[in-house]
Amino acid sequence: MTSAADPPRHNTTQAERDTVLRALGLTGPEPELDAFATQLAQEADVPYAMVNIFGDQQQFFGLHTPRNDSALPTIGRHMPVDHGFCPDVVDRKLALVLPNVHSHPRFSGNAVVDLIGINTYAGAPLLHGDTVLGTLCFVGLKERDQSTGPDTLDLIKRRRDDVMNFLYQRAGLQP
């Protein structure tokens, strides 16, 4: 059992993460990362997608949300580190696909399920070696058939690799 005084669950220290983020030139939201999130949302046919970097909060350096005139909730660029599904992806260092979050009791009670009405999630860790920077993820309002899992996993991992390749190329670093 953990208490509020216990360190974060993920294995990557914030100092390690910050060092890599500086080397990659990631300091805050960027139009290029917003474009990656928008492309992912379009490919996955969902209203929300994020390039999520972990710090004291989850920070969306890339974000796609519905337009302001939409009836769907608008989300900001920050979220507590204990909200959503991405903390599990960071802890596990593995992609997570939930075609129907309600079929997994562990995830169906998550705060963002009620806040935004999420029914589907897919996320993959942004990894630099063994250092987890954050995630690339999307959430949708309509549950999906379990049979969509393999294709969704392929999509989220492929797009994650595209984001990491972009960051490495821009910084002049090798993956």
Sequence and secondary structure as in RCSB ss.txt:
>XXXX:A:sequence
MTSAADPPRHNTTQAERDTVLRALGLTGPEPELDAFATQLAQEADVPYAMVNIFGDQQQFFGLHTPRNDSALPTI
GRHMPVDHGFCPDVVDRKLALVLPNVHSHPRFSGNAVVDLIGINTYAGAPLLHGDTVLGTLCFVGLKERDQSTGP
DTLDLIKRRRDDVMNFLYQRAGLQP
>XXXX:A:secstr
   TTS  SSSS HHHHHHHHHHTT  S  HHHHHHHHHHHHHHT SEEEEEEESSEEEEEEEE   TTSSS   
 SEEETTSSSHHHHHHHTS EEES GGGSHHHHT HHHHHH   EEEEEEEEETTEEEEEEEEEESS   GGGHH
HHHHHHHHHHHHHHHHHHHHHT   
